[in-house]
Amino acid sequence: MRRVDLELLVGLFIMAGILALGYLSIKLGKMEIIGSRGYQVYADFPNVGGLKVGAPVEIAGIEIGRVKSLTLNDYKARALMDINTGVQLQDDAIFSIKTKGLLGEKYVAVLPGASDVIIKPNGKIREAQPPVDIEDLISKFAFGKVDEKK
């Protein structure tokens, strides 16, 4: 084989490897290159407590979307979420921030509502609950300020 043919073959092999690596990075990272598949809704949380962009949005443990952005709006954290096409959310659905496992990642859990009214694209979620603050609970327990339900 001539030297030019060998160099061309090696160059093509390297280009194929770079393209395959880029494709896998996008697929495994669950990134969107050209827009999103679905619609967007937003919720205003008093505190997002470590929620990150790209975190999953789930109903009953099934991923139905991802957190697209986190911004500050009127001293509250606004989470913009991409929801998959085909998933309809009632206007009385409850969005809350949960943790997977003891030290796991944060995600948005959705408790579906019972209303007949469906949230439209770019609609606001009325009920958004912040994550449980473990440090606050431990300090209340340690200093005996836990309210007992009777």
N, C-alpha and C positions, 0 to 999 in steps of 0.2 A: 504494500500500500504506500502510496506517495505521502510525503509529509503534509501537504496541503489537505489531502483527503482526511487524514488522521486528525488534524487540527479542527477541521470543519465538523467532523463527527463528535469530537470532544466538546466543542462549543454548543452544538445542538443538544447534546446530553445534559450539559450544565443548564441551558435555558429551560429544558423540560423539567429538570429538578427544581429550579426556582419557581416556575409556574405551579408545579404540584405543591410546593411548600406554601405558596401564597394562597392557593385554593383551600388547603387544609387549615391554614390559620384562620381564614374567614369562616369556614364551616364550623370548626371546633369552637371558635370564639363567639359564634352565633351573632355575627355582625351583619348589618344590612348595608349593602353597597348602593343599591338603587332603590331608595324609598323604603317604605314598610308595607307589609301585607296586612292590611286591616284598617282600624280607625284609632283615633286618639281620644282619651279622656284625661281629666286631671282631678287631683284631690289636694286640698290644703291640710297639711298635718301641723300640729303644734310643735312637733319635734320628729325628725326622721331617724335619729339615733343610730347612725352608721349605715343607713341604706345607701346603696351606690347605684350609679347609672349602669344599666344592663342587668339589674337584679330581676329575677322572675316575678311575674304576677300569676298567682295560682288560685284555682277553685278546686277544692277537695283533693289537693295534691297534684293536680294536673295543670301544667303550664298553659296559660291562655294569653300570655303577652310578656312584655318587658318594660322596665322603667327606662324612658327615653331621656329625660332630663330632670334635674333638681334645681329649682331657683327659689329666691326669697321674694315673697309677695305679701305686703302688709304685715310684716313680722311673723309670717308663717312660712313653712317650707312647702312649696308647690311641687308636686311630683306629676310630671307628664308621662303618661303610659301609653304604649302601643298595645292595642287589644286585637287579637286575631279575628279575621273575618269569620263570620258564622257564630261567634259568641255574642249573645245579647245580654246586656246587664240591665237589671231593673233600676229605677231611680232611687229605690230605697235600699240598695245593696250597701253593705258595710265593708269598707276597706280598712285593714289593720296591718301594721308592720309586725312581723314575727321573725323568730330566729330558728334556723334549722339546727337542731341539736343544742348542746350546752354552749359551745363556743363557735357555732356555725355562722354561715352567711345570713344576712337579712334578706327577706323577701316580702312581697305584699300578698296577704291572704284576703280573698274575697269571700264574703258570706252573702250568697244571693238573697235578694229580697223577694217579696210576694206581690209587688205591685204589677199592674198591667202596663204601666208606662215604662218604655225602654229609653235608656240614655242615648241621645243622638251623638254623632261624631263631634268632637271638641266640647263635649258636655262636661259639667262639673259633678263630681261625686259629693253628695251632701254629707254623708257620715264617714269620717276618717278618724281612726284611732291611732295614737302614737304607740311606739313599742313600750313594753314594760321595762322600767328602769330597775335593774337588778341591784345596783348600788343603793338606791333609795330604799328598796325593800329590806335589804340586809341591815341598813342603819336603823330603820324603824323597828325591826325585830330585835336588834342588839340593845336598843335603848328602851324597849318595852312600849313603843307607841303604835303598835299594830291594833287596829280596831277589830274587836271580835263581834261577829254577827250573832245576834241572839234569836 
